[in-house]
Amino acid sequence: MKASASTNASGSARPMGSVAAVLLSAIGGASLEAASDAAKRDSAPSTAFAVGYTGDSWHNLDGGIERGGAFLSQIDLTLDWESAASGLRAHTHVFYNHGKSFSEKVGDTHVVSNIEADRATRVLQAWVEYAPSDPDRSLKVGLYDLNTEFDASEVGGALINSTFGIGIDAAQSGVSGPSIFPYTGLALRGRWRFNDEWMLQGGGIDGGPVDPAHPRRAASLRLNSDEGSLFVAEVERRRGEWRSVLGHWRYSAKFDTFDSFVAGTADGSRNNAGTYAFVEGPIAEIGGRRLLAMLRVGAARPQFTTLGSTVQAAFMLDRPWLGKDGEHLALGIAMARNGTPARRLGEAIGEPLLARETVLELSWRAPLTERLTVQPDIHYIVNPGSTPGRDDALIVGVRIELDLTPN
């Protein structure tokens, strides 16, 4: 994901120990109520290991910065351990990313491929979770990818463009983005499901998960008081097969604003924050196949971030032709609107911005065998990078996924 234009000024991290104590107390109380059920579980811990390969081949047919192609690839290794009797679960995810940047050819803001990253080997996640009675009543601590549980849409996840995985209004935040792929930091996350309908989750996360001096380091374990923390909260409501989500994020540190750059002063302001919401669920059934839809809106404080607001919409048809689980046809559209302060700065430095960039994506994911999946994809990007005079880009590509897990 691309970094924010914001620059961190100063700030301080907030202690999270008291929050953890309260959550542990509440979760522990719930575990007493479910003691009889826990006693019936299999006490033997279980482990699971997986290896996966993802390769993207992209070609910019027209528009953007320059025509041409690029190949991106990634190897993922995951290890899961779980002890049902104790309510403990651990997860480790290491990846090796290799390939050139394709968005540098296109010049887009949204980022065409959600595996685009610097060439490096990194630990994406390494956490322990305590959930003694219910997986939706838990406490998690460790290296953490925020987007695995926050701002995560099932329908949006059917597409390849990064903005459908997490809204770019949130992905652009902070000094170099929040704790998401490819840079993650230490976090404490609590989750509580009240009933079948309502769930609340929140967390405190390292506000600067990238070490500027060592950006290719395998993991960022340092906590810097100047970078502060990122706090995020999300409430979810499920009614039948429909899901509605409302989330809010805020940084504790101070950040310089765009207007301070124009004025030539460093004003170090707080309130770098944003809000998002989405709804998704089935809207029709076509020949026994479900058609699902998603609509998301997001907003960030335009004083700190280039983009002030975003909208994403997507449709996903299950098993359209092959009739296999995991097959889907997806269509998405996303629009990112630049904030007035960023456009004002652009004018001042001679790099004007258009009002918005818009992305259209059509993608078909087809599992050919149990271990091989292909996903042809088409993008059309209007106003790449919101740069005046840059032609709209037409992009074609294909993704290959291989399950390399030993038998």
N, C-alpha and C positions, 0 to 999 in steps of 0.2 A: 504494500500500500504506500501511497505517496505521503510525504511528511507535510505538516502544517507550515504555513508561512510565519506562524507566531514564534516569538522568541521569549523564553522564560526569563523573568527578571529576578525574582527572589520569592521565598516563601518558606513554609515549614510544614513538616509532616505531622499528621494528627495521630495520637496513640490509638491503637486498635485493640489493645489488651482487654479493656473493660467490655468492649463489644463481644469479644470472643467468650469472655466469662459468662455473660448473660445468655448467649446462644448455647453454650455447653450446658448450662443449667437447665434451660428449657428443653433441649434435646434429650438430656439425661432423664428429665422427668417423664418425657414421653416414652422413653425406653423402659421404664419401670412398668408402665401400663401395658406394654407389649411383651413383658418378660416371658409369659407362657408361650407366646408364639415363637419367640427367638429360641427357646429351648428345644423346639421341634425341628429347627433347621439343621442341615448337615454341617457338622462342626469342622470338617476338613477344608482348609483354604484351597482356593483354586487359582490357577494362573493361565494366562492366554497370551500368546506371542503372535504378532502379525508383521508381514513385510509387504509393502505395496510400492508400485512404480507408476508414476504419472508423467506422460510426455505430451507436450503441446507443440504443434506445428502451425504457425500463423503466417499469413501473407497479406500485406497491405496492397490491394489492387489499384487503389486510386485515392487521391487526396492525402490529408495529413501532412507530415513534414517531408517524408520521402517514401517512395514505393520500395517494396522488398519484403523479405521474410525473416523469420527468426524461429529458433527451436528452443523450447524451455523444457526442463525435466526435473523430476524430484523423486527421491527415494524416501519412504517413510517407514520407520520401525516403531512399533508400539508394544509395550509390555503392561499387562494388567494383572493385578493380584487382588484377591478378595477373600475375606474371612467373614462369612455370614453370621457365625456365632458371636463375633466381637463387634460386628457392624462397621468394620474398617475396610477401606478399599483404597488401592494405590494405582496410579497411572503414570506412565512415562512415555513420552513421544519425542523421538529424535528424527531429524530430517537432514538430508543432504540435497541442496538445490544447486543445479548447474544449468547455465544458459544465459543468453544475452537478453537485455531488456527489449521487449517488443513495443511497449508504449513510447519509448524514445523515438521510434520511427513514426508512430501515429501522432504523438504530441497530445494525447488525450489526458483528461483529468481523472476519469472514472477507473482506469486501468483495466485493459481488456481481459487479462488472465489473472485468476486468483492464486496462481502459484508463482507469479513473477516476484523475484527477490534477488538480492545480491548472492553471488556464488559463495556458499559457506555451508558448514555443518553446524547445526544448532540444536539445543534442547528446547523444544517448543513448550512442552508441559512436563512437570514432575511434581505431582501433588498427592496428598493423602486426604481422604474424606472419611468423616465419622457420621454414620447414619444408622443408629442402633435399631430403629423401629420401622423406618419408612425412607426410601431413597429421596423423597421430596421433603424430608425434614432432616437436614444435614448441615454439617460444617466442613468446609474444604480449605486447605492451606497449602501453599507452595507456588511453584512457577505455573502460571495460569493463562490460558488463552480466553480472554473475555468473550469472544464471539462464539464459543462453543455453547454458551448458555444464555447470553444476553444479546438482544437484537438479532435473534437467529430464526429465520423464517424457513419452513419446510419447502414452500413453493419457490421462494427466492433462491434456495440452495440448489435448485434444479438447473440453474444457469451458471455460466462460467465467469462472467464479468464480476469484478470484485465488489461493485456497489450493491449487487443483489445478495451478497453474503452478509455484509454489514453496511449500513448507510454511510456514504462518504462524508456526510455531515459529522458523524462521530469518528470515522477513520482518519480524518484530517486533523483532529484535535491534538492539543498538547504540543510539545517541542518536535516530536518525530512520530506522532501517532500514539494511540493507547496500547495497552497490552494485548495485541493481536498478532497474527502471522504477519511477518516473520520474526518480530521482536516481542518477547513477553517478559514480564517481571513478576516479582513476588506479590502474592495476593492473599486475602482472607475473604472467603465468600460464605454467606449464610443463606439458607433456603428453608421456607416453611409453607407447606400446603395446608390450608385451613380445612378444605373439603374438596369434593370432586370438581368444584367450580372455580375456587379462588386459590391463588398461590402468590406469595411475595418472596423476592430474593434481592439481596444487596451485597455489596462488597467494597472493600478498600484495597486499592491496587497501587503499586509503584507508579508514580506520576511520570517517570522518565525511564522506560524499560531499555533504552539503548545507551550504552556507554560511548559517548562521542569519541573518546580516545581509542576505543577498540570496538568499532562497529561490527566486526566479524567474529567477535568472541562467541564461544559456544553457548554461553548463558550469561545473563545479567543478574547478579545477586546483590549488587550494591544498592543501598538506600541512601539517597542524598536529600538532606532537609531542604535544600534550595529548590529541588524539583517537586517536593511535596508529594501529595497523593491524589489519585483519581478515585472519587466516590461515585458509585452507580447504584441505582435502585430500579427495580422493575416489578410491576404487578401484572399478573396474567389472569384472564378469565376464560374458562372453557364452558361452552354450552353446546352439547352434542358434539358434532365434528368441527364446530367453529371455535376459533381461538382469537382472542383480542389481547393486545399487549400495549402497555404504556410504560415508558422508561425515561429516566432523567439521569444525567451525568454532570459532574462538577469537579474542577481541579481546585486544590487548596492553595496552590502557589500563585504568585503574581506573574503576569505576562504583560509585555509591552503591547500597545494597541497600534493599529494601522495609522490612526491619526497622529500618534506620537512620532512615528517615522516621518510623516509629512511635515510636522512641526519641528522635527529635529530634536525632540526631547524624549526622555525615557520616563514614562509616568507609572510603570509597574502597577497595573490594576488587577484586582481579583475578579471574580464572577465569570471566569471562563467556563461556560456551561452550555448545555443543550438538552433538548427533549425530542423524543421520537415516539411514534405510535404506529402499529400496524394491525390489520385484521386479515385473517385467511381462513379458507374453508371451501367445501365443495359447492359448486353453483349449478351443476347439471350432471346427467349421466347419459353417455353416448354409447349405445351398443354394449351396455354393461361395463363401460369404462368411465371412471370418474374424471370430471373436469374441475380442477381446483383453481382458485384465484387468490391473489394477495394484493393489498394496497397499503403502502407505507408512506408516511410523511415524517420529515425530520427538520429540525431547526437548530442552529448554533448561533452564539453571540457574534455578530458580524464584526465587532470591534477587534476580535482576536483571530478569526478564521476567514479564509478567502471566500468560502461558500456560506451563504446565510441560510439557505433552505434547499431541501431536496424532496423529490417525489419519485417513488418507484411503484410500478404495477407489473404484475406477472400472472401468467396463466400456465397451468401444467395439466397435460392429459396423460393419465396413466395407461401404460401398455397399449399404445396406439396401433402397432402393426405386428410385432413379434409375440405379443401376449405374455411376456416374461416379467417377473418381478424385477424392479429396478429400471425398467424401460420407461421413458417418458419423452414427450414432446413439449417443449417449453418456449414461450414467447414473453419477452420482457421489454419494458420501456422505462427509462430513468432520465430525470431532468435535474440538473444541479444549477442553482441560481447564485451568481456571485453577489456578495454583499456590497453595499454602497461604499463603506470605508475602503475595501480592497480596490474597488474600481477608481476611487479618488486617488489612492496611492499610485495605481497604475498610470493614471494620467500625469501625475506629478513627476514620475521617473521616466516617462516616455515609453511605457509598456502598457498601453490601454487594454482593457478587458471588455469583451462583449458581455451581454447580460447573462447568458447561460450556455451550457453544453448539454446536448441530448443524445442518449444512446438507445438504439434499437438492437435487440438480440433475438435470434431464432436458433434453437438448439435441439438436437435429437440424441438422447442417450440410449445406446443399444447394447445390452449384454449379449455377446455372441456365444460365449461359453461361461462356465462357472468362474473362470480365471481371466477372461479377456472381455473388455468393454471398449467400444469406440463411441465417440461423440462428435459428429460433424457440427459445425457452428458457423453462423454468419452474423457479423456486426455491421451496423451502419451508424456512424457517429456524425452528428451535426455540430458544427463549430468546435472542432477538436481543440481542447485547451482554452476555449473562449478567445482565441487569437484572431484579430481582424485580418482578413485576407487569406486565411488558411482554409483550403477546400475541405468539404465534407469527406470523410474516409469510408471506403468500402473494404471490409476485411472478411476473409474466409480462413477457416482453420479446422483442425481436427484434434481431438484429445484421445489418447490411448491410455487405458488403465489396466494394469496387470497385477493380479494377486500372486505374489511370490512366496507366500507363507509355506514353509516346509510341511509336508504331510505328517 
